[in-house]
């Protein structure tokens, strides 16, 4: 499938980021802490810097919203949303399950999404209306219709809603939870049919926009934690649930029954 100019740029950025991530990866990595639970490494900052430079040079009318510093204008029609290293906890402690994530939003709605695992060289891509792909091969969500023997990813479990009661409840139905991965990776694995759903309890757009388009273009569904579709994906949101679509309403119902808004 022919790639758009935007996707060619996203792929180039991902490949450059991957080289840097692999080169800098190892144990005893130096890191700083933005807050109690958010480390940042030199790798985050280096990748963030060249993403800003390349986007501003090639698309001077576009804005950039990025975790480690951006060039964002609320009036922009096009906004690139970037997470230079998603899963910095893992990366900075020698665990190779971090990703580079980038999306392009037009008038608040994602039209391009890319998630790249530089260690296994898995590149997940999607453009609006063109399907979702892993290294150029079409991927689709699974057709699991029940929670028994289902795998669900979970990230940031106590911010928008307290997810721990939900996880306890769903565990009794036979759900297996995987936590601690890059949230982008978990959403990509929903798109690829490996996970049936993934939750993220944060609010930042850079953590969620890539997952929305990947999963929807793979045939799944994405909403916030209250079943609503955000008006814009270049603003803060109230968590995110992505799923194969079949289990979506059941999972939202369990959330409402078990996990209050914080």
N, C-alpha and C positions, 0 to 999 in steps of 0.2 A: 504494500500500500504506500502511495506517495505521501511523504511527510510535508506538512506546511512549513513555511519559513519559521514560524514560532516554535514548532516542535523540533526542527533542526537545531535551533538555538538551545532549547531545553536539553536535548541530548548532548550537545557539545558541553554545556555547563556541567551536566551530570558526569560525563566522562572525565572532565578536568577535576571535579570534586573527588571522584573515585581514586584518581591517582594520588591526590594529596592525602586522602584518608588512609589508603594502604601504606603509603610511605611513612606516615606519622604514627601508625598504630603500634602499640606495644604495652608492656607493663610499666608501672611507675611513671605514668604520664603526668606532667604538670597540669594543674587545673586551678581555676578560681571558682568561687561560689557566688552566684548572683543573689541567692537567698538560701534558705536551709536545705532546699531540695533541688537546686538547679545549678549544676556545674557548667562551666564553659572552658573550652580549651583553645589553644592557639589555632588549632585546625578549624574550629568553628569560625573564628575571626578572619582567617586567611580566605576561606571559601566565601564567606559573606562579602568580603571586599571585592573579589574578582567578579562575583555575580552582579554586584551593583555597578561596577565599571563597565562590564560588557553590555548589560541591559540598557544603561543610560546612553552608551555610545550608539548602539544599534537602533534603539527605539526611544529617542529623546522625549517623546510625548507621553511615555508610559510612566506610571508610578511603581515603586517597589516597596512591598511590605515584608519585612524579614525579621526573624527572631533576634538577630544580633546587631541590629542597626539598619535603618532603611531610609528611603527617599519617597515618602508617601504623601500624596495630595488627595484629599477626599473628593476633589472634583474630577479626578482622572477617569476617563472611560475605561482604560486598560490598566490593570494592576497585576503585577507579578507577585505572587505570594511564595516565599521561600523559607525553608528550614534547612540551614546548611548541614547540620548533623543532627538528625532526629534519633534519639537514643544515646545522648551524650553520656548518661550514666554508664551505659554498657561500654561505649567506645573508650571512655576515659579510665575504665578499670580493666581493660584488656579483654573485653567480651565482643567478638566480631558480629554483632547483630544490629549495627547502626545503619541508617540510610541517609541519602540525600533526597530531599523532596522539593518539588517546585510545581506551581500551578499558575495558569494565566486566567484572570477573571475579567470579564467584559460586562460593564454595567452591573456589577455585583454578582454575576453568575459565572461559574467556572466553565471555560471552553477548552482547557488543556490541563492535563495532569501527568506528572512523572514521578515515580519512586524508584530509586536505584540502590541496590545492595552491591557495594563495590567489592565485597569479599567473595561472594559467589557469582558476581557479575550477572545478576538478575535485574533487568530493566523493565519495569511495568509502565505502560503508557496508555493514555486515552485522550482522544479529542472528541468534542461534542458531536454526537450522531455518527461516529465512526467505529464504535466498539472499543473494547479494552484488550490489551496485548501484553504478553510476556516474551521479551526478546523476539518480537515480530510475529509470534503465534497467538491466535485468538484465544482468549480465556473467558470463562463464564462462571457465575456463581453455581453452588450446588443446589440440589433439589430436596434437601433434608426437610421433612415436614414435622418432625418431632424433636423434643429436646434431648431425649435419651441418646447417649453416645454422640452428642454434639460438642464441638469445640468452639469456644467463644473467647475472643481476646478482650482484655480489660486494661485500661490505662487511666491514671489519675482518678482514683476511686473515691475521693472525698472532698469535692469542691462544689459542684453544682447540686449534686445529690449524693447522699451517703449510699454507696453501692454495696457495702459489705452485707447488709441484710438481703439485698437482691441476690448476691452471690451465694449466700447460705441457702436461700430458698431454691434457687435454680440448681444448685448442686444436688439437692434431694431428688430432682427430676432426672438426674443422670448427665448433667452438663459438666464438661471438663473445661476449666478456665486456664488460659495461658496469660501470664502477666510479665511485665518487664521487657518486652520487645519494644522496638520502635513502633509507635502507633501507626505511622504510615505503612510499615511492614504488615502489621496485623490487618489493616484495611485491604492492602494488596492481596493478602492471603484469602480474604473473603471473596474478592473479585476472582481469584484463581480457583475457588471452590474448596480450598483446604479448611477454612473456618466457615462456620455458618453465620457468624455475626462478630462484631467488635464494638466495644464501648469506649468512649473517651470522655472523661468527666471534667475537662478543662473548658476554657472559654476562648482561647486565642485562635484566630483564623488559620495561622500557619500550621497548626496541629491537625486541622480537620479538612481543609478544602481539597487536598489531593485525594483523600479517601472517598469523598462524595462522588466525584466524577468517575473514578476508577470503578467503584462498585455499581453505580447506575449504568455505566456503559457495558458492564458485564452482566446486566440483567437484574441487579439487586435494587435495594432501596436505602435511602439515607434521610434521616430527620434529626432534629435535636432531641433532647431527653424527654420532651413533652409531646412528641409526635408532630411537631410543627416543622415546616420547611423555612429556614431563615430567609428573610428578604434579600440579604446581601451576604456574600462569602468573603468580603474584605473588611468585615467588622467582627467584633467579639460575638460569640454565640453561646447558647446554653447547653453545652455538651453536644455529643453526637453519638447516634446509634446507626451503624450500617449493618445490613443483613442481606440474606439471600431473598428477602422479600416475603417469603412464605411464613417465616417465624416472627416477622416484625411486630405485628399487632399483639401477639402473645407476649413477647418480651416487654413491650411498652406497658401492657396490663400488669405484668409482674412487678415492673418498676413502680407503677402507681400504687400497688398494694403494699410494697415492702420498703421503698426508699424515699423518704420525704425530701423535699427541696431544702437546701441549706441556706 
